[in-house]
Amino acid sequence: MKHRLGLAVTAAVLALVLPTASAVADPRDDKSKVDDRVKELQQEFEGLDEDLARVIAERDEAQEKLPDAEAESKAADDALAEAIEKDQDMAARLTSAENAQKDLKSSIKSGTEEIGKHKTSAARIGRQAYQNSGITSDLAMLLQMAEGTSADGGIGRVDSAVRSQQRTIDKLSEQRALNKNNEERLSGVTEKISDLKDEAAEAVVAKEAAQVDAKKKADSLNDLISAKDDAEKTISDNKATTEKQLADEKAEQDRLAKKVREWEKEQEKKGNFTFGDGVLANPAKGYPITSPFGYRIHPITGAKKLHSGTDFGVPCGTPIHAAGDGVVVGAGWTGGYGNRVVVSHGKIKGDSIASTYNHNTKVKVHAGQKVKKGDVISISGTTGASTGCHLHFEIMKNGGYVNPMPYIS
Ligand SMILES: [Zn+2]
């Protein structure tokens, strides 16, 4: 019984001490997860500083882990409260059993004294009765009674003495039964105390393990909260600078678009503003789209931002081909776009369409040059506001940035 109980408690202690599956997650998994997110963020937001992207990824990671960490910390606190209660309960039960043991020992001691007294008293009554009656032995008394020769006084005295002796003997046997019962109870209580001491010791160990666990879970939670707060602060500290940078990029984008639009308007006035068959081809055929055209919320400014083209995962040094026949409107360095080539394809289905190729290592054409669909116009790279080799490809429709994919697929 004792042994089984110990094992059960040990199992409970182990369950407390052993970390849960989520707590043993390999930190390298977190690292690679953050690394992946950094890459993703930098693809999604070209030119986003790597350190800032990391801060955002770490903030998101902390945010994602918070609910579990909160739940784990709460569960550990609850387990600790339970362990403390169990510890206190065991201590109280042990004290109560020890008090019962003390009481029983004292009852047995006084019972033993009582038995001693009754024994002496019974013996004395017996002796006195015989002495007073003049009867010298039990046999003589019985003979006298049978013959009717015994003096009444003598028998009466013997009779009363026998009754008194009987009462003493009754008390004696009652006390003996009581003592026997108390001794059995004492043995039970003593065994129980031994079990309770084991259980109380286990409860102390469990409580201490629960304290360690609760502290660990609380520390993890606090670490996450600090990591998140620190990241939020860095993000907020960089908000104004990022807003300025994005506004500058947007202004540059608008300025470049306006320039192209002005050039197109001049050509439109001249008439016959068409080149080739008006069908465009993918300039980076076979390479994956790493970031599509469209609006997204910027992770630092929290504002909507247009990704003005389609990004293709083209390695640096790859020849880039003109999407269609046309005239080069611009070729060269433009800041955020790095080395950029703009090709006008003239009127396609009533709209003036131009394509742009950005972040090149090198441009292979010059403004005013006529190009054919598929001609190599540049060599891909990661110049300007770019954090990795790719082609940022744009389509401008009447001077506005539109989704390139319907034009090239
Ligand atoms: Zn892009």
Residues whose N, C-alpha, C, O or C-beta is under 5 A from the ligand:
A	BS01	ZN	E46 G309 T310 D311 H392
